[in-house]
Amino acid sequence: MNIPKKRKILTRGGDGLIRMAEQDIPELKKGTIIVKVKATLVSPGTELKGWQGYSEKQKNPVSTEKHSQFGYSNTGIVIEKSPDVSEFKIGDRVACVGAGFALHTDYAVMPHNLCVPLPVDVLFEQGAYAMLLATAMQTLRRGEPEFGEYVCIVGLGIVGLLTARLYQLAGCFPTGWEINPFRRELAEKWGIPCTAGDTSAAKAFTENFGFDAAVLANFGTCDETLDKLVSCMKVSPDGHAMGKIMVVGWPVFSYGGKIGDMNNIDLRRCSRTGFGYHDAKWEFGEDYPQVAMRWTTKTNLNLCLRLAAEKKINVDALTTHRIPFSRAEKETADAMKTPQNMLGVIFNPEA
């Protein structure tokens, strides 16, 4: 296949718009493959500050913020590879992850260990959720769940919803706190009961035992939410709140309120896809020995895509918009007028 010298790429900037640009395709180097991209996924929470942030920028542009490339999860077909890459061949379908690599573009040059085979039963659009699926999986692993635990997921964006679903598959009982009715409705369809943060309902849900664990998958000021959450955690005989709280979103705390009562609560940061991510020697080089490092970014990705192939996770239910590259600027600008109704946004580079 003749590989073009230029590629199309979507950019974001201080004007609150998504624009298409053109740039040189990066050089193929040791440990990389070139992928002709078929679908890319926008993560509203981390990439566009929950969409609301970019909606506001359209009204009040930030002139100092220049347009730049973005994206970290896409799928496509291998069209070229460096000689040292042995696990892929030309024509393979792959899912790709990684900031700076798996961009919103039509051609991606990828470190080989940030790519995994796309199962035959998983569509390109579905595989584009790989990065956020693996992030949810790593959140679950960091929480070390035990069968039957009560878990509260605060913030039901894509990662929050996927994490709640994985807790279900792990034999736990998740509930969600989310102020957006649209997202609560999606969760309810998965059998995940939700409120806007009702502590009475939370205590009833846990039969007055309290949450064993919680996940903060939200962003922004979180003091009041954390206060309420601590009041709903399980309590030791001496009156201390206990349990694990995984932080996968970007909540902001002032360290006031009931955070002083968190002596026996274990806070765990977990906004990664697993070991290996951001380790350049691993991304471009040799994999870790699985007997010593069982769950890496790569093995987490493979497991997540297997769950999708087996229809145990319905990522299609999360897709609210499908936007062609050729109409990206107009259609994203229109969609951001009602950000409360947006969740998974798939870009199609070929349309």
ChimeraX attribute file (.defattr): number of C-alpha atoms within 10 A of each C-alpha:
attribute: neighborCount
match mode: 1-to-1
recipient: residues
	/A:1	6
	/A:2	6
	/A:3	12
	/A:4	9
	/A:5	10
	/A:6	13
	/A:7	16
	/A:8	18
	/A:9	22
	/A:10	23
	/A:11	21
	/A:12	21
	/A:13	20
	/A:14	19
	/A:15	20
	/A:16	26
	/A:17	21
	/A:18	24
	/A:19	20
	/A:20	19
	/A:21	14
	/A:22	12
	/A:23	11
	/A:24	10
	/A:25	18
	/A:26	15
	/A:27	10
	/A:28	15
	/A:29	16
	/A:30	15
	/A:31	21
	/A:32	25
	/A:33	26
	/A:34	25
	/A:35	28
	/A:36	22
	/A:37	26
	/A:38	23
	/A:39	28
	/A:40	31
	/A:41	28
	/A:42	22
	/A:43	24
	/A:44	20
	/A:45	20
	/A:46	13
	/A:47	14
	/A:48	18
	/A:49	15
	/A:50	20
	/A:51	24
	/A:52	17
	/A:53	15
	/A:54	26
	/A:55	24
	/A:56	16
	/A:57	17
	/A:58	16
	/A:59	10
	/A:60	12
	/A:61	16
	/A:62	14
	/A:63	10
	/A:64	9
	/A:65	12
	/A:66	11
	/A:67	18
	/A:68	14
	/A:69	18
	/A:70	20
	/A:71	24
	/A:72	23
	/A:73	25
	/A:74	35
	/A:75	31
	/A:76	26
	/A:77	22
	/A:78	22
	/A:79	18
	/A:80	20
	/A:81	23
	/A:82	14
	/A:83	11
	/A:84	12
	/A:85	18
	/A:86	10
	/A:87	10
	/A:88	17
	/A:89	14
	/A:90	14
	/A:91	13
	/A:92	15
	/A:93	27
	/A:94	24
	/A:95	31
	/A:96	33
	/A:97	30
	/A:98	20
	/A:99	14
	/A:100	14
	/A:101	21
	/A:102	29
	/A:103	27
	/A:104	29
	/A:105	31
	/A:106	23
	/A:107	27
	/A:108	26
	/A:109	23
	/A:110	27
	/A:111	26
	/A:112	27
	/A:113	25
	/A:114	24
	/A:115	27
	/A:116	23
	/A:117	18
	/A:118	26
	/A:119	18
	/A:120	9
	/A:121	14
	/A:122	18
	/A:123	17
	/A:124	23
	/A:125	24
	/A:126	25
	/A:127	31
	/A:128	31
	/A:129	35
	/A:130	31
	/A:131	29
	/A:132	25
	/A:133	28
	/A:134	29
	/A:135	25
	/A:136	30
	/A:137	27
	/A:138	25
	/A:139	28
	/A:140	19
	/A:141	14
	/A:142	17
	/A:143	23
	/A:144	11
	/A:145	18
	/A:146	12
	/A:147	13
	/A:148	14
	/A:149	18
	/A:150	25
	/A:151	27
	/A:152	25
	/A:153	26
	/A:154	29
	/A:155	23
	/A:156	26
	/A:157	25
	/A:158	23
	/A:159	27
	/A:160	27
	/A:161	26
	/A:162	24
	/A:163	27
	/A:164	29
	/A:165	23
	/A:166	22
	/A:167	27
	/A:168	20
	/A:169	14
	/A:170	15
	/A:171	14
	/A:172	19
	/A:173	22
	/A:174	27
	/A:175	27
	/A:176	27
	/A:177	26
	/A:178	21
	/A:179	15
	/A:180	15
	/A:181	14
	/A:182	14
	/A:183	23
	/A:184	22
	/A:185	14
	/A:186	16
	/A:187	25
	/A:188	13
	/A:189	10
	/A:190	15
	/A:191	15
	/A:192	19
	/A:193	18
	/A:194	26
	/A:195	17
	/A:196	14
	/A:197	17
	/A:198	13
	/A:199	15
	/A:200	10
	/A:201	16
	/A:202	28
	/A:203	17
	/A:204	11
	/A:205	17
	/A:206	20
	/A:207	11
	/A:208	14
	/A:209	15
	/A:210	25
	/A:211	30
	/A:212	25
	/A:213	24
	/A:214	25
	/A:215	28
	/A:216	24
	/A:217	26
	/A:218	24
	/A:219	17
	/A:220	12
	/A:221	13
	/A:222	16
	/A:223	18
	/A:224	12
	/A:225	16
	/A:226	21
	/A:227	17
	/A:228	16
	/A:229	25
	/A:230	24
	/A:231	19
	/A:232	25
	/A:233	29
	/A:234	21
	/A:235	18
	/A:236	11
	/A:237	6
	/A:238	6
	/A:239	9
	/A:240	16
	/A:241	23
	/A:242	22
	/A:243	21
	/A:244	21
	/A:245	26
	/A:246	21
	/A:247	20
	/A:248	23
	/A:249	22
	/A:250	17
	/A:251	16
	/A:252	12
	/A:253	15
	/A:254	9
	/A:255	11
	/A:256	11
	/A:257	14
	/A:258	16
	/A:259	15
	/A:260	9
	/A:261	15
	/A:262	16
	/A:263	10
	/A:264	13
	/A:265	19
	/A:266	14
	/A:267	15
	/A:268	15
	/A:269	16
	/A:270	21
	/A:271	19
	/A:272	19
	/A:273	27
	/A:274	22
	/A:275	18
	/A:276	20
	/A:277	18
	/A:278	14
	/A:279	10
	/A:280	11
	/A:281	12
	/A:282	18
	/A:283	22
	/A:284	19
	/A:285	17
	/A:286	12
	/A:287	15
	/A:288	15
	/A:289	8
	/A:290	10
	/A:291	7
	/A:292	7
	/A:293	12
	/A:294	13
	/A:295	19
	/A:296	19
	/A:297	25
	/A:298	25
	/A:299	18
	/A:300	24
	/A:301	32
	/A:302	20
	/A:303	16
	/A:304	25
	/A:305	28
	/A:306	17
	/A:307	17
	/A:308	23
	/A:309	19
	/A:310	13
	/A:311	12
	/A:312	14
	/A:313	19
	/A:314	16
	/A:315	20
	/A:316	13
	/A:317	13
	/A:318	20
	/A:319	18
	/A:320	13
	/A:321	15
	/A:322	18
	/A:323	19
	/A:324	15
	/A:325	23
	/A:326	16
	/A:327	15
	/A:328	21
	/A:329	19
	/A:330	13
	/A:331	16
	/A:332	21
	/A:333	16
	/A:334	12
	/A:335	18
	/A:336	20
	/A:337	16
	/A:338	12
	/A:339	17
	/A:340	15
	/A:341	14
	/A:342	20
	/A:343	23
	/A:344	20
	/A:345	20
	/A:346	24
	/A:347	26
	/A:348	23
	/A:349	22
	/A:350	13
	/A:351	11
